[in-house]
Amino acid sequence: MAQVYGPPSNVQPPPIGGISDWESYQKQCAKYVSDLQALAKKNGQSELLGEIYRTPMGDGYAEYVVWRTKPLELVHLEIDDAWRAPAPLERGLRLADIKQYVERARRWTALTTEMAL
């Protein structure tokens, strides 16, 4: 079962309200996610650390970074619309679910990259 947390105090998401420059906001979001992923990879040896887990929610996605695998801990990405999955879904996630998602996402990225060439 997963535990979901907000980001550590030393890595805060860019502010959502009052966005006037969308390109700049997207760059800030990318840096925020990259910083969280780098920190997550320091939490052990699993190749899943720092991976992004996404699930459809509303008109977008609820997104999380895999923070630890034993026990499973995720950090909610409070970016864009900052959708969050319902608590029962978050709590019910298992490490096997995350592994399966990451494997599918990697295969999809490889397939679409290959098709673009």
Buried (B, 14 or more C-beta within 10 A) or exposed (E): EBEBEEBEEEBEBBEEEEEEEEEEBBEBBEEBBEBBBEBBBEBEEBEBBBBBBBBEBEEEBBBBBBBBBEEBBBBBBBBBBEBBBEEEBBEEBEBEBBBEBBEEBEEEEEEEEEEEE
